Amino acid sequence: MKVFINPGHAPNGNPDPGAVNDFYRVRECDIALSIGEMVKNYLIKAGCGVKLLQSNNLAGESAGENIVKSANDWGADVFVSIHCNAYDKSVRGAETLVYDKVGGGYPLGKYIHAQLIDTMQDIDGTFPDRGIKSRPALCVLRRTQMPAVLVETAFIDNDIDVLLLMNYQEEIAAAIARGVTDYASNT
């Protein structure tokens, strides 16, 4: 299986670091890349072909390697974009975004989301399951030719979730990788 991993936002945060937690001085682009690299390593050990690309160019709108074109041209079997959510500092939890709940990305999202929620709730029994949500307007879900998901691992602007993102990246990465391999072995 060929897995394309897209850690969210721009490399080194320039021009777009994504969401930022100013108190802890952590940026979404850095956490997403760290988790993405670990997912890559887990999947390589599991025998998958893996390409990882963090770029500010989702589909030709800016400079840098085009994420959607790269995934499509490489012939990836699945596409996994990794992000950290943010809202109003009070919201917590993980959610997995798919194009719709009938397409090929939905089964992939179910396996990844189940592993992520099980893992996070083992670490913190109060960690919310925000579910799988349809987001057909998201470019990386709409324009990729393979089953695709966008994983919002936790809320970087929340005081509790940010500590999970800072201290449990290995566990988050392992959960995402297990979800991908669960999908591969069940489809």
Buried (B, 14 or more C-beta within 10 A) or exposed (E): BBBBBBBBBBBEBEEBBBBBBEEEEBBBBBBBBBBBBBBBBBBEEBEBBBBBBBBBBBBEEEEBEBBBBBBBEBEBBBBBBBBBBBEEBEBBBBBBBBBEEEBBBBBBBBBBBBBBBEBBBEEBEEBBBBEBEBBEEBBBBBBBEBBBBBBBBBBBBBEEBBBBBBEBBEBBBBBBBBBBBBBBEEE
